[in-house]
């Protein structure tokens, strides 16, 4: 079976939202685009959500992704920040569903682990590994863009099995069984 799909990766945020778009054909990844949605200058949270929706609708219409992957919520101490981040994630998920693009969620540690081999890697380490994997000439000013790209690459490496899709066998054991060459002994 020939694999040919476009994956949109999202690193949600309420000041800066990162995105990355990759094309996977026969196991080979090519970066199509990556960047940020700048939200910091908007004071009203509703305006930020509208900008997220508008930009993601535009990206989905332009690149026609087959699948979307998004970084799952993490638990912090500031409840208001978590609520706002959850809304941003919800708008991104709604944009994908509105275009009939299936989505999957991945925990931040899992994304880092899939890219660098360590769940505690820094943004810079993730960006450096993506630069090598995807032949990126120059890293962006905002590493949120490479974080969005990391989500898309994680989705590809995970064969589309993340937290949302546990029924497909979304465990580490299933991941290893599906792709044994990724295990280093």
C-alpha positions, 0 to 999 in steps of 0.5 A: 500500500502506497502511503501518501498523506499531508499532516498538519501539526499544531502546538497550541498557544494563546500568545503564539500558536505554532504549526507545521505541515509535512508531506509523507510519501512512501515513508519519506517526510518533506516539510511543506510549511511551518510558522506561527499564528501571532496572538500576543497583540490581541487583547480580547481572548475571543479575538484570539480564538477567531484569529486561530480559527481563521488562520487554521481554516486558511491553512486547511483549505490551502494544504488540504491535510489528510490528518491533523495532530495537536499537542494535548493539554498539560496540567499547570498551576494557573487555572485561567491559563489552562482554561484559555489554552484549552479553548485554543486547542478546542478551536483548532480541533473544531477547525479540523473537524469542520473540514472532515480532517481527523485529528489525534492528540499527543502529550508533550513528553511523547512528542519530544521523545519521538523526535529526540529520544528524550521526553525532557528535551528542550525546544532547541534540541527538538528544533535541531533534530527536526532541522536534520530530519527535514533538511531545514536551512534556517530555524525560525525566530519562534520555536513554536513553529518547530514545535508544531512541526514536531507534532506532525512528525510525531504523528507520522512516527506514531503511525497515527496512534495517540491519546485520542485513538487508544482503541487502535492500540495506542500504547508504547508496546503497540508503537514498538510492535508497529515500528521495531526499527525505531527501538535502539538497544 
